């Protein structure tokens, strides 16, 4: 898929389709049945972002340390 259609485009299209399905299946009066799963998924995504940011920060600080040592 990566050679014909970029992976980012595939992920974007699938995400939009799933978001549209979820939007049409829920109502403002009650939370989705899988609300807890969304909360847990959001937590893990946030942890992943923090981990990636911290890793990049450590690599940057190590590079600065090597450059100025």
N, C-alpha and C positions, 0 to 999 in steps of 0.2 A: 504494500500500500504506500510506503514512503516514497517510492520512485514515481508513481503515477499521480497520487493525490497526497499532499502533505499531511502528516499525522495530526498536526494542529487543526487542520480543517476538518478532519474526520471527528476529532474529539469535540470540536465546536458544534458541528451539526448534530451529533448524537446528544450532546448536552442540551442543546436547544429543543430537540424533540422530547427528551425526557422532562425538561422543565415545562414545556407546553402541556404534556400529559398530566403532570402533577398539578399544574394550575387549573386545568379543567376538571380534575377529579376532587378538588377540595373546595370548601366554602369558607367564607370569613367567620361564620358563627362558631365553628368547631375546629380544633387543631387536627392536622392529618393523623391518621392511625399510626403512622410510622414516625411520629414526632421525636420519640426517644432515639430512634436510629439516626435521624438527622442531627440531633444534638451530639451524639457520640461521634458521628462522622466529622462534624464541624470541629470537635475537640481534637481529634487525631490530625486533621488537616492543619489546625493552628499549631499543634506541636511539631508537625513536619516543617512548617514555615520557620518556626523559631529555631529548630535544629539546623536547617539549611543556612539561615542568616548567621547563627553562631559559628558554624563551620567556616563560612566565608570570612567572618571577622577574625577568627583565629588564624586562618591562612594569610590574611592581609597583615596582621600584626607580626607573624613570623617572617613574612617577606620584608617588612620594614626593619625588623631586627637584624636580618641577614644583610640588608643594604647598608645599615648604619653601624654595624658592628666593626 
